[in-house]
Amino acid sequence: MTQHPPRPTGALASPLGEEPLRDFHTDGYTALPQQVTGVALEALRIEAANLIRRFTHDGFRSPDYWYFTPAGTDTPVLYRIHNLQDQGAPESARFYTDGSPLHLLAAAILGGPVRATACAMIVKLPEVAAPVPWHRDRTDVPPHTVCNLSVFLDDSDPGNGCLEFVPGSHFQPDGEDAEALQAQGPVRAVSLAAGDVAVHDVRIAHASRCNTSPRIRRSIVVEFALADLELP
């Protein structure tokens, strides 16, 4: 498959500074510390807890609530709430709305106007969350044209299944298998604090381990694409 060349950042001035942009272009990943704090972060945490409680305590089911049932049990384990903007969660849905702070960050990172193309909540429930296998979100777009911004609602570290990725793997050919890239390495595990925003190119190979801790791990993920890019 075709190996895409790096895309230039364009002329848009970035408020982020050079280091995050350099990390994103070189590694396919960067972290922006403490972008959501205080009352805003607490409102998101409360909203997330209510959405999860609908599933775990109220028995709510929907095609947008993704879950698995561990072998030998009859208890479903929630791991993703898809189409988060449609779940009656206004605090979270704001990130998907045009002109949100995440749109401004994504535009600075990708180097031009952007549109939000997906919104979800990732949930790793304490002590039961399964690993996410090595994968690449998309390989049918050039590097630096589509990215995911993840707002972390909880501290994330290896104990509760933090993100792991292969730096630079967004430059690998479209058909390169994520597990093969992981085997080649190096693999970097990323610990983040609640309120941090993680940014990754959708082409990078990444994964996360089980949550073996008593601590939940939640993040709101919005995919952004350059506004003039046609997604396959």
C-alpha positions as CSV (number, residue, x, y, z in Angstrom):
1,M,0.0,0.0,0.0
2,T,1.0,3.6,-0.5
3,Q,3.2,5.2,2.2
4,H,1.9,8.8,2.6
5,P,4.4,11.7,3.0
6,P,4.1,14.0,6.0
7,R,1.6,16.7,5.5
8,P,2.8,20.3,6.1
9,T,1.3,22.2,9.0
10,G,0.1,25.1,6.9
11,A,0.1,28.7,7.8
12,L,-2.4,28.7,10.7
13,A,-0.8,30.1,13.9
14,S,-0.9,27.6,16.8
15,P,-1.4,28.6,20.4
16,L,0.0,25.3,21.5
17,G,3.7,26.0,21.1
18,E,6.2,24.0,19.0
19,E,6.8,21.0,21.2
20,P,3.3,19.5,21.1
21,L,3.1,20.0,17.3
22,R,6.6,18.5,16.9
23,D,5.6,15.5,19.0
24,F,2.4,15.0,17.1
25,H,4.1,15.1,13.7
26,T,7.1,13.0,14.7
27,D,5.4,10.4,17.0
28,G,1.8,10.7,16.0
29,Y,0.9,11.5,19.6
30,T,1.0,14.4,22.0
31,A,-0.5,15.3,25.4
32,L,-1.8,18.7,26.4
33,P,-1.8,19.0,30.3
34,Q,-4.8,20.3,32.2
35,Q,-7.1,21.5,29.5
36,V,-10.2,20.9,31.5
37,T,-10.2,21.6,35.2
38,G,-12.3,22.6,38.2
39,V,-16.1,22.9,37.8
40,A,-16.0,21.9,34.1
41,L,-14.2,18.7,34.8
42,E,-16.4,17.8,37.8
43,A,-19.6,18.3,35.6
44,L,-18.2,15.9,33.0
45,R,-17.4,13.3,35.7
46,I,-20.9,13.5,37.1
47,E,-22.5,13.3,33.7
48,A,-20.3,10.3,32.8
49,A,-21.2,8.5,36.1
50,N,-24.9,9.0,35.3
51,L,-24.6,7.6,31.8
52,I,-22.7,4.5,33.1
53,R,-25.2,4.0,35.9
54,R,-28.0,3.9,33.3
55,F,-26.3,0.7,32.0
56,T,-25.0,-0.9,35.1
57,H,-27.9,-0.2,37.5
58,D,-30.9,0.7,35.5
59,G,-30.6,-2.0,32.8
60,F,-30.6,0.5,29.9
61,R,-29.5,-1.0,26.6
62,S,-28.9,0.6,23.2
63,P,-26.9,-0.1,20.1
64,D,-24.7,2.9,21.1
65,Y,-23.8,1.2,24.4
66,W,-21.1,-1.3,23.6
67,Y,-20.4,-4.1,26.0
68,F,-19.0,-7.7,26.3
69,T,-19.9,-10.5,28.6
70,P,-16.9,-12.3,30.1
71,A,-16.7,-16.0,29.7
72,G,-18.3,-17.9,32.6
73,T,-20.4,-14.9,33.7
74,D,-23.7,-13.4,32.8
75,T,-22.8,-9.8,33.7
76,P,-22.3,-7.5,30.8
77,V,-19.3,-5.1,31.0
78,L,-19.7,-1.7,29.4
79,Y,-16.7,-0.4,27.4
80,R,-17.9,2.3,25.1
81,I,-20.8,4.7,24.6
82,H,-20.9,5.6,21.0
83,N,-22.6,8.7,19.5
84,L,-22.1,10.5,22.8
85,Q,-23.6,13.7,21.3
86,D,-27.0,11.9,21.1
87,Q,-27.1,10.5,24.7
88,G,-28.6,13.5,26.5
89,A,-25.2,14.5,27.9
90,P,-24.9,18.3,27.2
91,E,-21.6,18.8,28.9
92,S,-19.9,16.1,26.8
93,A,-21.8,17.0,23.6
94,R,-20.3,20.5,23.7
95,F,-17.0,19.0,22.6
96,Y,-18.6,17.8,19.4
97,T,-20.2,21.1,18.6
98,D,-18.7,23.5,16.0
99,G,-16.5,26.1,17.6
100,S,-15.8,24.2,20.8
101,P,-12.4,24.4,22.5
102,L,-11.5,21.0,21.1
103,H,-12.2,22.2,17.6
104,L,-9.8,25.0,18.2
105,L,-7.1,22.6,19.5
106,A,-7.7,20.2,16.6
107,A,-7.5,23.0,14.0
108,A,-4.1,24.1,15.5
109,I,-2.8,20.5,15.5
110,L,-4.0,19.6,12.0
111,G,-3.1,23.0,10.5
112,G,-6.5,24.1,9.1
113,P,-10.3,24.2,9.7
114,V,-11.7,20.9,11.0
115,R,-15.0,19.1,11.5
116,A,-15.9,16.6,14.2
117,T,-16.7,13.2,12.7
118,A,-17.3,11.0,15.8
119,C,-17.8,11.3,19.5
120,A,-17.7,8.6,22.2
121,M,-16.9,7.8,25.8
122,I,-14.3,5.1,26.5
123,V,-15.0,3.3,29.8
124,K,-12.7,0.9,31.6
125,L,-14.6,-0.3,34.6
126,P,-12.6,-1.3,37.7
127,E,-11.1,-4.8,37.8
128,V,-13.2,-6.1,34.9
129,A,-12.3,-4.0,31.8
130,A,-10.7,-6.1,29.1
131,P,-7.7,-5.1,27.1
132,V,-8.1,-3.3,23.8
133,P,-6.2,-5.2,21.1
134,W,-3.5,-3.5,19.0
135,H,-5.1,-1.7,16.2
136,R,-5.1,1.4,13.9
137,D,-8.2,3.5,13.8
138,R,-7.9,4.4,10.1
139,T,-5.2,3.8,7.5
140,D,-7.2,5.2,4.5
141,V,-6.2,8.8,5.2
142,P,-2.8,10.6,5.0
143,P,-0.9,11.3,8.2
144,H,-1.7,14.5,10.0
145,T,-5.2,14.8,8.5
146,V,-7.4,13.0,11.1
147,C,-6.8,12.8,14.8
148,N,-8.6,11.8,18.0
149,L,-8.6,14.2,21.0
150,S,-9.3,12.4,24.3
151,V,-10.4,14.3,27.4
152,F,-9.4,12.2,30.4
153,L,-11.9,12.3,33.2
154,D,-9.7,10.2,35.5
155,D,-6.0,9.6,36.1
156,S,-4.7,7.0,33.7
157,D,-1.7,4.7,34.2
158,P,-0.6,1.1,33.5
159,G,-2.7,-0.1,36.5
160,N,-6.0,0.9,35.0
161,G,-5.2,0.4,31.4
162,C,-3.6,3.5,30.0
163,L,-2.9,4.0,26.3
164,E,0.1,2.4,24.7
165,F,1.3,3.2,21.2
166,V,4.2,2.8,18.8
167,P,5.8,6.2,18.0
168,G,6.0,7.0,14.4
169,S,3.8,4.2,13.3
170,H,1.4,6.6,11.5
171,F,4.0,6.8,8.8
172,Q,3.9,3.1,8.1
173,P,2.2,1.8,5.0
174,D,-1.6,1.4,5.1
175,G,-1.5,-2.4,5.1
176,E,1.0,-2.8,7.9
177,D,-0.5,-4.8,10.7
178,A,-0.8,-3.1,14.2
179,E,0.4,-6.2,16.0
180,A,3.5,-6.5,13.8
181,L,4.2,-2.8,14.5
182,Q,3.9,-3.5,18.2
183,A,6.3,-6.4,17.9
184,Q,8.9,-4.2,16.2
185,G,8.4,-1.5,18.8
186,P,9.3,0.6,20.7
187,V,6.1,0.7,22.7
188,R,5.4,3.7,24.9
189,A,2.9,3.7,27.7
190,V,1.3,7.0,28.5
191,S,0.2,8.0,32.0
192,L,-2.1,11.0,32.2
193,A,-4.0,13.0,34.8
194,A,-7.7,13.9,34.9
195,G,-8.2,17.0,32.8
196,D,-5.4,16.2,30.3
197,V,-6.1,15.9,26.6
198,A,-4.4,13.2,24.6
199,V,-4.0,13.7,20.8
200,H,-3.2,10.8,18.5
201,D,-3.1,10.4,14.7
202,V,-5.7,7.8,13.7
203,R,-3.0,5.9,11.8
204,I,-0.8,5.1,14.8
205,A,-0.7,1.5,16.2
206,H,-2.1,1.6,19.8
207,A,-3.8,-0.5,22.5
208,S,-4.6,-0.6,26.2
209,R,-4.3,-3.3,28.8
210,C,-6.9,-4.6,31.3
211,N,-8.0,-2.5,34.2
212,T,-6.7,-4.6,37.1
213,S,-7.1,-1.7,39.6
214,P,-10.1,-0.6,41.7
215,R,-10.1,2.7,39.8
216,I,-12.3,3.6,36.8
217,R,-10.8,5.1,33.7
218,R,-13.0,7.2,31.5
219,S,-12.3,9.5,28.5
220,I,-14.4,11.5,26.0
221,V,-13.0,10.9,22.5
222,V,-13.8,13.2,19.5
223,E,-12.4,12.4,16.1
224,F,-11.6,15.4,14.0
225,A,-10.8,15.6,10.2
226,L,-9.6,18.4,8.1
227,A,-12.8,20.1,6.8
228,D,-11.8,19.6,3.2
229,L,-10.9,16.0,3.5
230,E,-13.3,13.4,2.1
231,L,-13.4,10.4,4.4
232,P,-13.7,7.0,2.7
